[in-house]
Amino acid sequence: MNRTAILLIGHGTDDSDGLAEYRQLAGMLQERLDIPVQPCFLELADPPIGQAIDECARAGYQRLIAIPLLLGAAGHQKNDIPVAIQQARLRWPELTIQYGTPLGVQYSLLRALADRLATAEAAASPVPRAETALAVIGRGSSDPDSNADVARMARLLWEGRGYAHVTYGFYSITTPRVPQTLDACIALGARRIIVIPYLLFTGHILRWIVAQVTAARQTYPDHDFVVTEHLGLHEGVLAAITQRVQEAMNGQSAANCDVCKYRRLFPGFTADFGRPQTSDHEHGLRGEASGSMTNILPPRYRGGRSVSAAPMTAAPLVFDEHGQVAWDRIWGGDDPDNPFCELALAGGPPHRGTLLEPVDPATIQADPAGYARVIAELRRALTMVTDLPVTTDTAPGWIGLVCESEEMAIWLLRAIIVENVSVRREDRTLLLPAGPHFQLEGEIKNVVTAVAKTYHYWKEHI
């Protein structure tokens, strides 16, 4: 029997009321689905994600349905949680972890907001809807995809209900903030403003929003302000989580990557385009071992010997009879001083002094011919040293190496990062940096060397 549990991943808080509400929701979900629910948190509360997965694995569960209990898709869902899950998969290769998607924009959540709105309006003194504005307030994110969901929910809530206006704002990180949102409602001529906290749980953020509304009442004494209840334990929240659980269990979870700032260029977010997936010891790696090299790499990578932190002695380029670099003969060929095993075991990081990163699209557009030459050489080199398929149909600044399995891709990614070479992963494909200025003796060799040594060690020693 395949024992299954739900890993319910909350953001976390140090607010006791918020934690109590979260745990009550977890209990209600377990009762509703008749599946064990393991609560865990990104930060501020225990257990961390990795520890919760370890407990489930030791308890004999064979499959985990990991649900990010987040309203929008942002850095926590795209970076921190996947990193924690990848680390756990390496520790527990027999454990299947199916990653779901955030709650996002769902009809059941819209119904929940509508119920909260109707309840608050019914309890307040009568004011015509034609003189009422709605202000939906979200948490706020540095990801435009997540912020756009707040705007979309606000519009969906407003449509067809006869209110004069609808605006949206945020608690922090982005704008407009709560005071500016309320000012905008007043400027639009609203006599009443109904503030709708688009939050899952009570806590510090909700109280701060209420405090801002209280301050607005002092500023605008002739206007009426109403604050609805947050989403909380509404049936619509349980229905939304249930849908995401069922999607993950059926292999139907699909993230909205078309407007992801890591895959698409957005003005003001160009630095995030193509950024490698990472986390830290305050979030996805919370509770994990320290980030030193000896803890990042699997023990067998060290081969029972110390790995030097000094750059390896550079093996010279070897050229064939046509004047091209014979990448497959630089290591393990005719030179006994540079065998692949020595490269793999003793060629310690960092391979180069600074992190080798991809270039921005503008640099590629300025020299498309140079970029094409680099891509062609990297493709030829990677094929020669790995025998793996290489794809160039990737985001600008990256070239793809298709691994034999997801486990292989995860292991190589971790090992290549230690070599100070940027790398991303999409399923079985590793994405490695490329740029029109990359030189044979410099950046191209750096990428090929890092791949050659890690690939050899995986194939021959693991």
C-alpha positions as CSV (number, residue, x, y, z in Angstrom):
1,M,0.0,0.0,0.0
2,N,1.4,3.4,-1.0
3,R,1.1,5.5,2.2
4,T,0.4,9.1,1.3
5,A,0.4,12.3,3.4
6,I,-0.2,15.9,2.6
7,L,2.7,18.3,3.4
8,L,0.9,21.6,4.1
9,I,3.6,24.3,3.7
10,G,2.6,27.6,5.4
11,H,4.6,30.8,5.4
12,G,4.9,30.9,9.2
13,T,4.3,33.5,11.8
14,D,5.3,34.3,15.4
15,D,1.7,35.3,16.1
16,S,0.0,32.7,18.4
17,D,-3.5,33.4,17.0
18,G,-2.3,33.0,13.4
19,L,-0.6,29.7,14.2
20,A,-3.7,28.4,16.0
21,E,-5.8,29.3,13.0
22,Y,-3.4,27.6,10.6
23,R,-3.3,24.4,12.7
24,Q,-7.1,24.4,12.9
25,L,-7.3,24.6,9.1
26,A,-4.8,21.7,8.8
27,G,-7.0,19.6,11.1
28,M,-10.1,20.5,9.1
29,L,-8.3,19.6,5.8
30,Q,-7.2,16.2,7.3
31,E,-10.8,15.4,8.4
32,R,-12.2,16.5,5.0
33,L,-9.8,14.4,2.9
34,D,-9.2,11.6,5.3
35,I,-5.5,11.8,4.5
36,P,-2.8,12.6,7.2
37,V,-1.7,16.3,7.0
38,Q,1.8,17.2,8.1
39,P,2.0,21.0,8.8
40,C,5.3,22.8,8.3
41,F,6.6,26.3,7.7
42,L,9.0,28.4,5.6
43,E,10.0,30.6,8.5
44,L,9.1,31.9,12.0
45,A,7.5,28.6,13.2
46,D,8.4,24.9,13.4
47,P,8.8,22.4,12.0
48,P,10.8,23.6,8.9
49,I,10.0,22.0,5.6
50,G,13.0,19.7,5.5
51,Q,12.4,18.4,9.0
52,A,8.8,17.7,8.3
53,I,9.7,15.7,5.2
54,D,12.2,13.7,7.2
55,E,9.6,12.9,9.9
56,C,7.2,11.7,7.2
57,A,9.9,9.5,5.6
58,R,10.8,8.0,8.9
59,A,7.2,7.4,9.6
60,G,7.0,5.2,6.5
61,Y,5.1,7.5,4.1
62,Q,6.0,6.7,0.5
63,R,4.3,9.7,-1.1
64,L,4.0,13.3,-0.1
65,I,1.6,15.9,-1.7
66,A,3.4,19.1,-1.0
67,I,1.0,22.1,-1.1
68,P,2.3,25.7,-0.8
69,L,-0.3,27.3,1.3
70,L,0.2,30.6,-0.4
71,L,-2.3,32.9,-2.3
72,G,0.2,33.8,-5.0
73,A,3.1,32.5,-7.0
74,A,6.3,34.3,-5.9
75,G,9.8,33.7,-4.6
76,H,8.8,31.3,-1.8
77,Q,6.9,29.1,-4.2
78,K,9.3,29.3,-7.1
79,N,12.6,29.2,-5.1
80,D,12.5,28.4,-1.4
81,I,10.1,25.5,-1.4
82,P,11.5,23.7,-4.5
83,V,15.0,23.9,-3.1
84,A,13.8,22.3,0.2
85,I,12.1,19.6,-1.7
86,Q,15.1,18.9,-3.9
87,Q,17.3,18.5,-0.9
88,A,14.8,16.1,0.7
89,R,14.6,14.0,-2.5
90,L,18.4,13.5,-2.3
91,R,18.1,12.3,1.3
92,W,15.1,10.1,0.6
93,P,15.3,8.8,-3.0
94,E,12.6,6.3,-2.4
95,L,10.1,9.0,-1.3
96,T,7.9,10.5,-4.0
97,I,7.2,14.2,-3.5
98,Q,4.6,15.7,-5.8
99,Y,4.7,19.5,-5.7
100,G,1.4,21.4,-6.0
101,T,0.7,25.0,-6.9
102,P,-0.3,28.0,-4.8
103,L,-4.0,28.6,-4.3
104,G,-4.0,31.4,-6.9
105,V,-7.2,32.8,-8.5
106,Q,-10.0,30.3,-7.9
107,Y,-13.7,30.6,-7.9
108,S,-14.0,29.1,-4.4
109,L,-11.7,31.9,-3.0
110,L,-13.7,34.5,-4.9
111,R,-16.9,33.1,-3.2
112,A,-15.1,33.3,0.2
113,L,-14.3,37.0,-0.4
114,A,-17.8,37.7,-1.5
115,D,-19.2,36.1,1.6
116,R,-16.8,38.2,3.8
117,L,-17.9,41.3,1.9
118,A,-21.6,40.5,2.2
119,T,-21.4,39.8,6.0
120,A,-19.5,43.1,6.7
121,E,-21.9,45.1,4.5
122,A,-25.0,43.7,6.2
123,A,-23.6,44.6,9.7
124,A,-22.9,48.2,8.7
125,S,-25.3,51.1,8.4
126,P,-26.9,51.4,4.9
127,V,-24.9,53.2,2.2
128,P,-25.8,52.9,-1.5
129,R,-23.4,50.7,-3.4
130,A,-23.2,53.4,-6.0
131,E,-21.4,55.5,-3.3
132,T,-19.2,52.6,-2.1
133,A,-15.6,51.6,-3.2
134,L,-14.0,48.3,-2.6
135,A,-10.3,48.1,-1.5
136,V,-8.7,44.7,-1.7
137,I,-5.5,44.6,0.3
138,G,-2.9,41.9,-0.3
139,R,0.4,41.0,1.4
140,G,2.6,42.4,-1.4
141,S,5.4,40.7,-3.3
142,S,8.5,41.4,-5.4
143,D,6.9,39.2,-8.1
144,P,4.6,40.9,-10.5
145,D,2.8,37.6,-11.2
146,S,1.7,37.4,-7.6
147,N,0.7,41.0,-7.3
148,A,-1.3,40.7,-10.5
149,D,-3.4,38.0,-8.8
150,V,-4.5,40.5,-6.2
151,A,-5.6,42.9,-8.9
152,R,-7.5,40.2,-10.7
153,M,-9.3,39.0,-7.6
154,A,-10.3,42.6,-6.9
155,R,-11.8,43.0,-10.3
156,L,-13.6,39.7,-10.3
157,L,-15.1,40.6,-6.9
158,W,-16.3,44.0,-8.1
159,E,-17.8,42.9,-11.4
160,G,-21.6,42.8,-11.5
161,R,-22.2,43.8,-7.9
162,G,-22.9,47.5,-8.5
163,Y,-20.2,49.1,-6.4
164,A,-18.9,52.4,-7.7
165,H,-15.2,51.6,-7.7
166,V,-12.7,48.9,-6.9
167,T,-9.0,49.4,-6.0
168,Y,-6.3,47.2,-4.6
169,G,-3.2,47.8,-2.5
170,F,-0.6,46.0,-0.4
171,Y,0.7,45.7,3.1
172,S,4.3,46.1,2.1
173,I,7.1,45.5,-0.5
174,T,5.2,47.0,-3.4
175,T,2.8,49.8,-4.0
176,P,0.2,51.2,-3.6
177,R,0.3,50.8,0.1
178,V,-2.9,51.0,2.3
179,P,-3.0,54.7,2.9
180,Q,-2.5,55.5,-0.8
181,T,-5.2,53.0,-1.7
182,L,-7.7,54.6,0.7
183,D,-6.8,58.1,-0.6
184,A,-7.5,57.0,-4.1
185,C,-11.0,55.7,-3.1
186,I,-11.7,59.1,-1.5
187,A,-10.4,60.9,-4.6
188,L,-12.8,58.9,-6.8
189,G,-15.7,60.2,-4.7
190,A,-16.5,57.2,-2.6
191,R,-18.6,57.9,0.5
192,R,-17.9,54.4,2.0
193,I,-14.7,52.3,1.6
194,I,-15.0,48.6,2.3
195,V,-11.5,47.2,3.0
196,I,-11.1,43.5,2.2
197,P,-7.9,41.9,3.7
198,Y,-6.9,39.3,1.1
199,L,-5.1,37.2,3.7
200,L,-5.4,33.6,4.8
201,F,-4.8,34.0,8.5
202,T,-5.0,36.6,11.3
203,G,-1.8,38.1,12.7
204,H,0.4,41.1,12.6
205,I,-0.3,42.0,9.0
206,L,-4.1,42.0,9.6
207,R,-3.8,44.2,12.7
208,W,-1.5,46.6,10.8
209,I,-4.1,47.0,8.0
210,V,-6.8,47.6,10.6
211,A,-4.6,50.2,12.3
212,Q,-4.1,52.0,8.9
213,V,-7.9,52.1,8.4
214,T,-8.3,53.5,11.9
215,A,-5.9,56.3,11.0
216,A,-7.8,57.0,7.8
217,R,-11.0,57.5,9.9
218,Q,-9.2,60.3,11.7
219,T,-8.1,61.8,8.4
220,Y,-11.5,61.5,6.7
221,P,-14.1,61.8,9.5
222,D,-16.9,62.4,7.0
223,H,-16.4,59.1,5.3
224,D,-17.3,55.6,6.4
225,F,-14.8,52.8,6.5
226,V,-15.6,49.1,6.9
227,V,-13.1,46.2,7.3
228,T,-14.2,42.7,6.4
229,E,-13.0,39.5,8.0
230,H,-10.0,37.9,6.3
231,L,-10.3,34.5,4.5
232,G,-9.6,32.4,7.6
233,L,-11.4,29.1,8.0
234,H,-14.0,29.8,5.3
235,E,-15.3,26.7,3.4
236,G,-14.0,28.3,0.2
237,V,-10.4,28.1,1.5
238,L,-10.8,24.4,2.2
239,A,-12.3,23.9,-1.3
240,A,-9.4,25.8,-2.9
241,I,-6.8,23.6,-1.0
242,T,-8.7,20.5,-1.9
243,Q,-8.6,21.3,-5.6
244,R,-4.8,21.9,-5.5
245,V,-4.3,18.6,-3.6
246,Q,-6.4,16.7,-6.2
247,E,-4.5,18.3,-9.0
248,A,-1.1,17.3,-7.5
249,M,-2.2,13.8,-6.8
250,N,-3.4,13.4,-10.4
251,G,-0.2,14.9,-11.8
252,Q,-2.1,17.9,-13.2
253,S,-0.4,20.7,-11.3
254,A,0.8,23.4,-13.7
255,A,2.6,26.6,-12.6
256,N,1.9,29.7,-14.7
257,C,5.4,30.2,-16.2
258,D,4.3,32.4,-19.0
259,V,4.4,35.6,-16.9
260,C,7.1,34.5,-14.5
261,K,9.8,37.1,-14.0
262,Y,12.5,34.4,-13.9
263,R,11.5,33.3,-17.5
264,R,10.2,36.5,-19.0
265,L,11.7,40.0,-19.2
266,F,9.7,42.6,-17.2
267,P,10.7,46.2,-16.9
268,G,12.2,46.8,-13.5
269,F,12.8,43.1,-13.0
270,T,15.6,42.4,-15.6
271,A,18.0,41.3,-12.9
272,D,15.7,38.4,-12.0
273,F,15.5,37.1,-15.6
274,G,17.2,33.7,-15.8
275,R,18.3,33.8,-12.1
276,P,19.3,30.4,-10.7
277,Q,16.9,28.8,-8.3
278,T,18.2,29.3,-4.7
279,S,17.2,29.6,-1.1
280,D,18.8,30.3,2.2
281,H,18.9,29.0,5.8
282,E,16.1,31.3,6.9
283,H,13.6,29.7,4.4
284,G,14.0,26.6,2.2
285,L,17.2,25.5,3.8
286,R,16.1,26.2,7.4
287,G,17.1,23.4,9.6
288,E,19.6,22.0,7.0
289,A,23.3,21.7,7.6
290,S,25.5,24.8,7.0
291,G,26.2,26.0,3.5
292,S,29.8,25.0,3.4
293,M,31.1,23.0,0.5
294,T,31.5,19.8,2.5
295,N,27.8,19.9,3.4
296,I,26.6,20.9,-0.1
297,L,28.2,18.0,-1.9
298,P,27.2,14.4,-1.3
299,P,29.8,12.6,0.8
300,R,30.8,10.3,-2.1
301,Y,31.7,13.2,-4.2
302,R,34.6,13.8,-1.8
303,G,35.8,10.2,-2.3
304,G,37.1,10.0,1.2
305,R,39.7,12.7,0.6
306,S,39.8,16.4,1.3
307,V,38.8,18.6,-1.6
308,S,41.1,21.6,-2.0
309,A,39.5,25.1,-2.1
310,A,42.3,26.3,-4.5
311,P,41.7,26.4,-8.2
312,M,42.9,23.3,-10.1
313,T,46.0,23.4,-12.3
314,A,44.7,24.3,-15.7
315,A,45.1,21.6,-18.3
316,P,46.1,23.1,-21.7
317,L,43.7,23.1,-24.6
318,V,44.3,20.2,-27.1
319,F,43.5,20.8,-30.8
320,D,42.6,18.3,-33.5
321,E,43.9,18.2,-37.0
322,H,41.2,20.7,-38.1
323,G,42.3,23.3,-35.6
324,Q,39.3,22.7,-33.3
325,V,39.5,22.1,-29.6
326,A,39.5,18.3,-28.9
327,W,37.5,18.6,-25.6
328,D,37.4,14.9,-25.1
329,R,41.2,14.6,-25.2
330,I,42.1,17.3,-22.6
331,W,41.3,15.0,-19.7
332,G,41.7,11.3,-19.8
333,G,43.4,11.3,-23.1
334,D,47.1,11.2,-23.9
335,D,48.1,13.3,-20.9
336,P,48.6,11.1,-17.8
337,D,48.9,14.2,-15.6
338,N,45.3,15.2,-16.3
339,P,43.1,12.2,-16.1
340,F,39.3,12.6,-15.6
341,C,39.5,11.1,-12.1
342,E,42.1,13.6,-11.0
343,L,40.0,16.4,-12.5
344,A,36.9,15.1,-10.7
345,L,38.3,14.4,-7.3
346,A,41.1,17.0,-6.9
347,G,40.0,19.8,-9.2
348,G,38.6,21.7,-6.2
349,P,36.4,24.7,-6.4
350,P,36.3,27.5,-7.2
351,H,37.1,26.8,-10.8
352,R,37.3,30.5,-11.4
353,G,37.5,33.4,-9.0
354,T,34.1,34.9,-9.5
355,L,30.7,33.4,-10.4
356,L,30.3,32.8,-14.1
357,E,26.9,34.1,-15.0
358,P,24.8,34.4,-18.2
359,V,24.7,37.7,-20.0
360,D,21.6,39.9,-20.4
361,P,19.6,39.7,-23.6
362,A,20.7,43.2,-24.7
363,T,24.3,42.0,-24.8
364,I,23.3,39.1,-27.0
365,Q,21.3,41.3,-29.3
366,A,24.4,43.6,-29.7
367,D,26.5,40.6,-31.0
368,P,24.2,37.8,-32.3
369,A,27.0,36.4,-34.5
370,G,29.4,36.1,-31.6
371,Y,26.7,34.5,-29.4
372,A,25.9,32.0,-32.1
373,R,29.6,31.0,-32.3
374,V,29.8,30.5,-28.6
375,I,26.6,28.5,-28.5
376,A,27.8,26.2,-31.3
377,E,31.2,25.6,-29.6
378,L,29.5,24.9,-26.2
379,R,27.2,22.5,-27.9
380,R,30.0,20.7,-29.6
381,A,32.1,20.6,-26.4
382,L,29.3,19.4,-24.0
383,T,28.4,16.7,-26.4
384,M,32.0,15.5,-26.6
385,V,32.6,15.4,-22.8
386,T,29.2,14.0,-21.7
387,D,27.4,12.2,-24.6
388,L,24.2,13.9,-23.4
389,P,21.8,15.7,-25.7
390,V,22.3,19.5,-25.8
391,T,19.5,21.9,-26.5
392,T,19.8,25.5,-27.6
393,D,16.1,26.2,-27.5
394,T,16.3,27.9,-24.1
395,A,16.1,31.4,-22.6
396,P,18.7,33.8,-24.0
397,G,22.0,33.5,-22.2
398,W,21.6,29.7,-21.5
399,I,22.4,26.4,-23.1
400,G,20.7,23.2,-22.0
401,L,22.2,19.8,-21.1
402,V,19.5,17.1,-21.0
403,C,20.3,14.6,-18.2
404,E,19.3,11.0,-18.0
405,S,17.1,11.5,-14.9
406,E,15.9,14.1,-12.6
407,E,18.1,12.7,-9.8
408,M,21.2,13.1,-12.1
409,A,20.2,16.6,-12.9
410,I,19.8,17.6,-9.3
411,W,23.2,16.1,-8.3
412,L,25.0,17.7,-11.2
413,L,23.4,21.0,-10.4
414,R,24.6,21.0,-6.9
415,A,28.1,20.0,-7.9
416,I,28.4,22.5,-10.7
417,I,27.3,25.4,-8.4
418,V,30.2,24.6,-6.2
419,E,32.5,25.2,-9.2
420,N,31.3,28.8,-9.3
421,V,29.4,28.3,-12.5
422,S,25.8,29.4,-12.6
423,V,23.3,26.6,-13.4
424,R,19.5,26.3,-13.4
425,R,17.3,23.2,-13.7
426,E,14.1,22.6,-15.6
427,D,13.1,19.0,-15.0
428,R,15.9,16.9,-16.4
429,T,17.5,19.8,-18.3
430,L,20.4,21.8,-16.8
431,L,20.8,25.3,-18.1
432,L,24.4,26.6,-18.3
433,P,25.5,30.2,-19.0
434,A,26.5,31.5,-22.4
435,G,27.4,34.9,-23.8
436,P,28.9,36.4,-27.0
437,H,32.1,37.5,-25.2
438,F,32.9,34.0,-23.9
439,Q,36.4,32.9,-24.9
440,L,37.8,29.4,-25.5
441,E,40.5,29.7,-22.9
442,G,38.2,31.4,-20.5
443,E,34.5,31.1,-20.0
444,I,33.8,28.3,-22.5
445,K,36.5,26.2,-20.9
446,N,35.2,27.0,-17.4
447,V,31.7,25.7,-18.3
448,V,33.0,22.6,-20.1
449,T,35.5,21.8,-17.3
450,A,32.8,22.0,-14.6
451,V,30.5,19.8,-16.6
452,A,33.2,17.3,-17.6
453,K,34.4,16.7,-14.1
454,T,31.0,16.4,-12.4
455,Y,29.6,14.2,-15.2
456,H,32.5,11.9,-15.1
457,Y,32.2,11.4,-11.3
458,W,28.5,10.8,-11.6
459,K,28.9,8.2,-14.3
460,E,32.0,6.4,-13.1
461,H,31.9,6.7,-9.3
462,I,28.2,7.0,-8.4
